[in-house]
Amino acid sequence: LFRAAFGGTYNAAFYVQNVGGSLASITIEYYDSAGALTCSSTDTVASLASKGYWLPVSCLPAGWVGGAVVTSDQPIVTVGRPHVGAQVTTYNGFSAGAASSYVPMLFKGAFGGTYNAALYVQNVGTDTANITIKYYDSAGALTCTKTDTVAKLASKGYWVPGETCLPAGWVGGAVITSDQPIVTVGRPHVGAQVTTYDGFTSGSLNSYLPMLFKAAFGGSYNAAFYVQNTEASAATVTTKFYDSAGALTCTSSDTIPALSTLGFWVPSLTCVP
């Protein structure tokens, strides 16, 4: 989350929805990137209502960068909405952290130099977190390892192009481990466009991707997707593409090296039949 940060062009909003059956009393605590509690506020959210908060609030200074902890006496869900310059993106809030996190879509000056990425780690534990970030390229090679500390409840950002241990043109993913529970967010910069996604605490044997296109809606809708192998052995992956009527259109098989990330550009996929 941001308030007039990085030259004043980074701001943010976030939303809280009360999914409980009664009025929710919530507390919002804003922690900066050093883990200092900058300010807090209280509010109420009606049952099943969704309430937005535009971050430039009076208790946060200009240039503020950090994260929020929202607590409630009713079950809630949250969404963050950073404004990165002229770009607007979203990500889901987290209900808890874990000792490991996987971030599968990261870049440094890739695809002609226009693909880059940032990575954010929030420590949701009770003490300073000692974290290790391992960057694996798309072939599964461990390109570099970075260690750092993140203060309790702090949120810390890492600009991937600034990682000197990664070469220009690098494409891959990260595995973050910690001695305190953490949550992570990836923020790819795809040319002039910016997007975000939640990191993952674990992998599974199945995954579902509901929004993919190949030259759809006049030819202007396309899609890519990324698969990260979270295990220490190579993975054999089968991808089945179903159209909007549920028909199996084609099947693709690939091998993904241990801990690596493989990207798939849907318009250029070759599969059978």
C-alpha positions in Angstrom: 0.0 0.0 0.0 1.2 3.5 -0.7 0.4 7.2 -0.1 1.9 9.6 -2.5 5.1 7.5 -2.7 7.9 7.2 -5.3 7.6 10.8 -6.6 3.9 11.1 -5.4 2.5 8.8 -8.1 2.0 5.7 -6.0 -1.2 5.6 -4.0 -3.7 2.9 -3.0 -7.2 2.0 -1.9 -8.4 -1.2 -0.2 -11.8 -2.7 0.5 -13.2 -4.6 3.4 -16.3 -6.8 3.0 -18.1 -8.1 6.1 -19.2 -11.7 5.2 -20.6 -12.3 8.7 -24.2 -12.1 9.8 -23.9 -9.1 12.1 -22.4 -5.6 12.1 -18.6 -5.8 12.1 -16.4 -3.6 14.3 -13.0 -3.3 12.5 -9.6 -1.9 13.4 -7.2 -0.9 10.7 -3.5 -0.6 11.6 -1.0 0.9 9.1 2.6 -0.3 9.5 5.4 1.2 7.4 8.2 -0.7 5.7 10.3 -0.5 8.9 7.4 -2.1 10.9 6.5 1.1 12.8 2.8 1.5 13.5 2.1 4.8 11.7 -1.5 5.1 12.7 -4.8 3.2 13.3 -8.5 3.8 12.8 -11.7 2.0 13.7 -14.9 1.7 11.8 -18.0 -0.4 11.4 -19.1 -2.4 8.3 -22.7 -3.6 8.0 -23.4 -7.3 7.5 -22.4 -8.3 3.9 -21.5 -4.7 3.0 -18.3 -3.8 1.3 -16.5 -0.6 2.3 -13.6 1.2 0.6 -10.7 3.2 2.1 -8.7 5.6 0.0 -5.3 5.5 1.6 -4.3 9.2 1.6 -5.8 9.6 5.1 -4.7 12.4 7.4 -2.7 10.2 9.7 -0.3 8.9 7.0 2.5 11.1 5.7 3.2 11.7 2.1 5.7 9.2 0.7 4.4 6.4 3.0 4.9 2.8 1.9 3.8 -0.2 3.9 0.9 -2.5 4.7 -2.2 -2.8 6.7 -3.6 -5.3 9.3 -7.4 -5.3 9.5 -9.0 -7.1 12.5 -12.7 -7.7 13.0 -15.2 -9.3 15.3 -17.0 -10.7 12.2 -15.4 -12.7 9.3 -14.1 -10.4 6.6 -12.4 -10.5 3.2 -10.2 -7.7 1.8 -8.8 -6.5 -1.6 -5.9 -4.1 -2.1 -6.0 -1.7 -5.1 -2.6 0.0 -5.7 -2.4 3.0 -8.1 1.1 2.7 -9.7 1.4 5.9 -11.7 -1.4 5.8 -14.3 -1.9 2.0 -13.8 -4.4 0.5 -11.4 -4.2 -3.1 -10.2 -5.7 -5.3 -7.5 -4.8 -8.3 -5.3 -6.6 -10.3 -2.6 -5.8 -9.8 1.1 -4.6 -12.7 3.2 -6.1 -14.3 6.3 -2.8 -15.8 7.5 0.8 -16.3 6.6 3.1 -19.3 6.1 6.8 -20.1 6.4 7.2 -20.4 2.7 5.8 -18.5 -0.3 6.1 -19.0 -4.1 5.9 -16.1 -6.6 5.9 -17.6 -10.1 5.9 -14.6 -12.6 8.9 -12.3 -12.3 11.1 -10.5 -14.8 14.2 -8.3 -15.2 14.5 -6.5 -18.4 12.9 -9.4 -20.3 11.2 -9.7 -23.7 13.0 -6.7 -25.3 13.7 -5.0 -21.9 10.1 -4.0 -21.3 9.1 -6.8 -18.8 10.1 -6.1 -15.2 8.6 -6.9 -11.7 8.5 -6.1 -8.1 8.0 -8.4 -5.1 6.5 -7.6 -1.7 6.9 -9.5 1.5 4.8 -8.8 4.6 5.8 -10.3 8.0 2.6 -11.2 9.8 4.4 -12.9 12.7 5.2 -11.7 16.2 8.9 -11.1 15.8 11.5 -9.9 13.2 11.5 -12.3 10.2 14.8 -13.6 8.7 13.9 -14.3 5.1 15.7 -16.0 2.2 14.7 -15.2 -1.4 15.8 -17.7 -4.0 15.4 -16.7 -7.7 15.0 -19.7 -10.1 15.0 -19.1 -13.8 12.7 -20.8 -16.3 15.2 -23.7 -16.7 15.2 -24.4 -12.9 18.7 -22.9 -12.3 19.1 -21.1 -9.0 20.3 -17.7 -10.3 20.8 -16.0 -7.0 20.0 -16.0 -3.3 19.2 -13.0 -1.2 18.8 -12.8 2.6 17.1 -10.0 4.5 15.1 -9.1 7.6 11.6 -7.8 7.7 10.4 -6.2 10.9 7.2 -7.5 12.7 4.1 -6.6 10.6 6.2 -4.6 8.1 5.8 -4.9 4.4 9.0 -4.7 2.3 9.3 -4.3 -1.5 12.0 -5.7 -3.8 12.4 -4.2 -7.3 13.7 -7.2 -9.4 15.7 -5.1 -11.9 17.6 -3.8 -8.9 18.8 -7.2 -8.0 22.4 -7.1 -9.3 22.7 -10.9 -9.0 20.2 -11.4 -11.8 21.2 -10.9 -15.4 19.3 -8.7 -17.9 16.6 -10.6 -19.7 16.0 -12.9 -16.7 12.6 -14.7 -16.5 11.6 -16.9 -13.6 10.1 -17.1 -10.1 11.0 -16.8 -6.5 10.8 -19.1 -3.4 10.8 -17.1 -0.2 11.3 -18.9 3.2 11.1 -17.3 6.6 11.3 -18.1 10.3 8.1 -16.0 10.8 4.8 -16.4 8.9 4.8 -14.2 5.8 2.5 -13.2 2.9 3.8 -12.1 -0.6 2.6 -10.2 -3.6 4.1 -10.2 -7.1 3.8 -7.1 -9.3 4.8 -7.6 -12.9 5.3 -4.6 -15.2 4.4 -5.8 -18.7 5.5 -3.0 -20.9 3.4 0.0 -19.9 0.9 -2.2 -18.0 1.1 -3.2 -14.4 -0.6 -6.1 -12.6 -0.4 -7.9 -9.3 -1.1 -11.3 -7.9 -0.9 -13.1 -4.5 2.0 -15.4 -3.8 1.2 -19.0 -2.9 1.9 -20.8 0.3 2.1 -24.3 -1.3 1.5 -26.2 -4.5 -1.0 -28.8 -5.5 -1.4 -31.5 -8.2 -4.2 -29.6 -9.9 -4.8 -25.9 -10.8 -7.6 -24.2 -12.6 -7.3 -21.1 -14.8 -10.8 -19.6 -15.7 -9.9 -16.6 -17.9 -7.8 -17.4 -21.1 -8.1 -16.1 -24.6 -6.6 -16.6 -28.1 -7.3 -13.7 -30.5 -10.8 -13.4 -29.0 -13.4 -10.6 -29.2 -12.1 -9.1 -32.4 -8.7 -10.5 -32.1 -7.6 -8.2 -29.3 -8.0 -10.6 -26.3 -5.0 -12.9 -25.7 -3.5 -14.4 -22.6 -0.5 -16.0 -21.0 -0.2 -18.1 -17.9 2.7 -19.4 -15.7 3.2 -22.7 -13.9 5.8 -22.9 -11.1 7.0 -26.3 -9.9 7.2 -26.0 -6.1 9.0 -29.4 -5.6 12.6 -30.5 -5.7 12.0 -32.9 -8.7 11.0 -32.2 -12.3 7.3 -32.1 -12.9 5.4 -33.6 -15.8 2.5 -31.2 -16.5 -0.6 -31.8 -18.6 -2.7 -28.8 -19.6 -6.2 -29.3 -20.9 -8.0 -26.4 -22.6 -11.7 -26.3 -22.3 -13.8 -23.7 -24.3 -16.7 -21.7 -22.8 -19.1 -24.6 -23.7 -17.0 -27.1 -21.7 -15.6 -28.9 -24.8 -12.0 -30.1 -24.5 -10.3 -28.2 -27.3 -6.7 -29.5 -27.0 -4.2 -31.0 -24.6 -0.5 -30.0 -24.0 2.2 -31.8 -22.1 5.4 -30.3 -20.7 8.2 -31.0 -18.2 9.0 -28.3 -15.7 12.4 -28.5 -13.9 12.5 -28.5 -10.1 11.5 -25.1 -8.6 11.4 -23.4 -12.0 8.6 -21.4 -13.6 7.4 -22.0 -17.2 5.4 -19.4 -19.1 2.8 -20.2 -21.7 1.6 -17.7 -24.3 -1.7 -19.0 -25.4 -1.8 -17.7 -29.0 1.4 -19.6 -29.8 0.7 -22.9 -27.9 0.9 -26.1 -30.0 -1.3 -28.9 -28.7 -3.4 -31.8 -29.8 -5.7 -32.5 -31.4 
